[in-house]
Amino acid sequence: MLQYENITEHVDALKKPYEIIFVDDGSTDRSPEVIKGIAKHDRRVKLIQFRRNFGQTAAMAAGIDSSSGEIVVFMDADLQNDARDIPRLIEKVEEGYDVVSGWRVDRKDTLLTRTIPSRIANWLIARVSGVPIHDLGCSLKAYRGEVLKQVKLYGEMHRFIPIHVSWIGAAITEVPVKHHPRRFGTSKYGIVRTFKVILDLITVKFLGSFSTKPIYIFGGIGMALAIFSVASGIVVILMKIFLNHSMIRNPLLLLTVMLIILSVMFILLGILAEILIRIYHEAQQKTPYSIKETVNFPK
């Protein structure tokens, strides 16, 4: 109820039509009943109720699929984000940006278990992805709807949405937003989540850099292993010629054979990945590009 009142208070002032979509991700309290009661009196309020807890990524994906607005704003229900920041995010989108990310400059979370791990993860993500956002973990973000609907979310990839849309050339900016101490419930995030973020980041980096050319990564590793195998084999031969060292008892010979096998396997894996990528794009009629606008083409 408090979140609904906060949102309507500040969004009504924009004098624009809007909808509020609540996604209940398997809550065990009375949230669905409260939202249904609000929806009876306010047709702008909609509810999506999951049968069980599917995670934040699934909840955001359901919200995206069900949204109809030109601008989509995400916001957690724990009251740590401030609804008065929503008009500022929308204003930035109207200036021409596709993604406006909230930045919790003065974050009201525990320092050791949440703030420091989050800063480390955000720094690492920015360096690897090339998308200079300080606070990817902040849920308060505004997106242009047409851009957002091109993103397919799986696993725990909701925090990487700005990176996904950057692949299609989206204009991204940040806006400092307010952050309040948690008033209800307990956080499920901690230091362990940082390691999960790193694993997700590896996936994102691969999808962003090599999703249309996987042979480059697998074939590159295979070629590097082949070079090492040749070098190791030459050392084995030289040791036999100049040091009269037995080739059979030389552990470098086993290393050479192992490197040859691994190099072949990685190259074949790259070829298989290339085939799978082509099947993926052709089966979904998915193009490896995204068009922003066309001129003088038939609709």
N, C-alpha and C positions, 0 to 999 in steps of 0.2 A: 504494500500500500504506500509506504514512504517513497519507494523508488518511482512509482506511478505519479505521485503528487509532485515530486521533484522534476520529473521529465515534462509533464504537462505545464507546470508553472513557467518553465523557461522556453519551451518550444512553442507554446501558444503565442508568445510575444513575437514570433517570426511572421505570424499571419499567413502561414502556408499550410496546405493540407499535408497530413502525415498519418502514419500508422505506428502502433507500438506492438511489436511481436515479442511475447515472453516465451522462452523455450525452457520447459521444465525437464531437466536432465535426471529424472528418477529421484526427485526429492522425497524425503520421508516426513515432511511437515505438512502444514495445511496450505502451502503456497498455491496449488492448483485450485482449491476451493475459493481462496481469496481472489485470485485472478478471474475466475469464472464470474464471481459476484461483480467485479468491476466491469467485465465485458458486457454484462447485461445492461448496464447504464451508459456505457461508452463504446460505440461500434468501432471506434478506431483501435480498440484493444483486441488483440488476437492471442491465442494460446496454442502452443504446440507441446504436447505432453508425451514424453517417451515412455515406453513400457518398463525400461530399466535405465540405469546409468550407462551411457555410451561415451561420455567424455566431452570435453569442451569443443574439440574439433567437430565432432558430429553435431553438437548443438548449434554451432555457428554455421555449419553447412546447411542444416535444416532452415535456419533463419534466412540465409541467402536465397535458398531455393523458393522460399515462400514470400519473399519481399517483392514489392511492386514499385518502390520509389526510385527516383533518379539518383538519390543519394542514400546510402545505407550507413548507419552509425551503430557501432557495437558498444555495448556497455555491460559490465558485470552487475549483478544484483546485490552485491555485498555492501553497497553504499560507500565504498572507498573512492569511487570516481564521483565527480561532481557534475550534475546535469547542467549547471550554468555554463560549462565549457562547450556544450554541444553547439550553440549558435556560432561560436568562434571557429569551430571545425568546419561547419557548413559554409561559413563565409569564405574560408580558404579554398574549399572545393569550388565555390562559385567564381573564385578568382582565376581558376583554370587548372588547379591541381587535381590529380586523379586519386591520390591517397594523402590523407592528413593524419599523421600519427601523433597521439598524445605522448608527452614526455613528462614523467613524474619527477620533476627536478628536486622537490622537497618530499622525498618518499617517507611515508609513515609506517614502515615495516621494521621488523627486528634486523639489526645490523649484520650479525654473523650468519644467520641461517637463511636470510632472504635477500637483503640489499647487496651485500658483497658478492655472493654467488651470481646474482642477477647481473651486476655490473661486469663481472668477468665474462659471463656468457654473452652479453650484448657486445662487448668489445671484440670478442672472438668472432661472433657472427658478422659484425660489420667488416672486419678485416678479410674474412674468407669470402663473403658474398659480394663485397664492394658496394653495399647499400649502407650509407652512413647514417643509420638511425641509432639514437642513444638508448631507446627504451622499447624494444620489440615486445616485451612482456606486458606492456600496458594495453589493456583490452579496449580502452576508449580510443577508437579510431573512426574516421569517416572515409568512405570510399564512393567513387562514382559507380553507380550500379552496373552500367554496361561493361565496365572493366572488371568488376568483382565477379560477375557471373561467368567469366571466362576461366576462372580458377576452380579446379577440382581439388577438394580437400580429403586427405586420408590420414590415418594414424594420428599423430599429434602435431600436425603441420599448421595449426591455426596461427601460431606465433610467427610463421614465416610468410604470411600472406603478402606483406609488402614486397618481399623478395620475389615471390611468384609473379606479381603484377609488374615488377621491374623488368622481367624478361620480355614483356610485350611492349616495353617503352613507356610505362606509366610515369607521370610526373609526381614526385613524392616530396613531401615537406614535413616538418615537425612543428608542433605548437606546445609550449609548456602548459601543463594542466595541473589542477589542484589534486591533492591526494589526502584522504582522511584515514585515521586509524580504523581498523576493523572493529565493527560493533557487534556483528553476529557471526556465529559459526567459527570454525577453525580452518586455517589454510592447509591445503594438501601439498603445497610446494615446499621444497627444502633443498639441501645440498645435493641429495641424490638426484633430484630433477636436473641438476646441471650436467651430469654425465649423460642423461637421456637426451638433453638438448644437443650435446656434442655429436651423438650418434645421428640424431635427426639432421644436424648440420651437414654431416658427411653425405647423407642422402640428397639434401637440397643442392649441395655443391655439384654432385654428380648429375642430377637432373638438369641443373642450370647450365652446366658447361659441356656435358657429354651426352645429353639425352638424344640428340640427333646424330651423334658421331661416336658411339661407344668404342669403336675399334681403336680410336686414338688413345684411350686410357688403357684398355686391355692389351691392344697390340703394342703400345709403347712399353708397357711393363714386359711383355714377351720379348721385344727386341732388346731391351736392356739386359734381361736374363740371358739371351742368346750371346750377347757380347761378353758377359762375364763367363759364360761357359767356354767360349773360344779362348779367352785369356787364361782360364784355369787349365784347359787342355794343353795350351802352349807351355805353361809352367811345368806340367807333368812330363811333357816330352823333353824339355830342356834339362830337368832334373835327372832324367834317364840318361841323356847323352853326356852331360858334363859331370854329374855326381854319381852316376851308375846306381841311382836309386830305383828300387823295384817299382814298376808301374802298378803292379797288382796290389802291393801293400801301401801304396800311396793314397791317403784319404782324399787328396785333391781329385783323384780319378772318379771317386764316387760323387764328389761335389759337381764335377763336370757333367756326369750323366744325369744327375738330379736337375741341374740347371737347364739342360737341353730338354728334358721332359716337361719341366715347368714352363719354359718358353713356348713350346708347342701348344701346351694346354691353354695358356693365356691368349695366344693368337687365335686359337679355335674358339675360345670363349668370346672374344671380340667379334668374330664372324657370326656366331650364334646371336649375340646381342644386336648386331646390325639387322639380322633377319627379323628378330622379334620387334625391333623398333619400326621396321617397315610394315609389319603386320598390324601393329598398334595404330599407326597413323592411317593406313589404308582402310582398316576395318571400321574406324570411327569417322572416316572422311575428314580427318584432322590435318590441317595444314601446318607447316613449320613456321608460320608467320602470322602476324595479327595486323589487320588494316584499321587505321584510325578513321579515315575518311576517303571518299572517292568523289571525283568531279566528272560530270558529263557521262556517267555510266548509267545504263538502265537499272531501275530499281528492282 
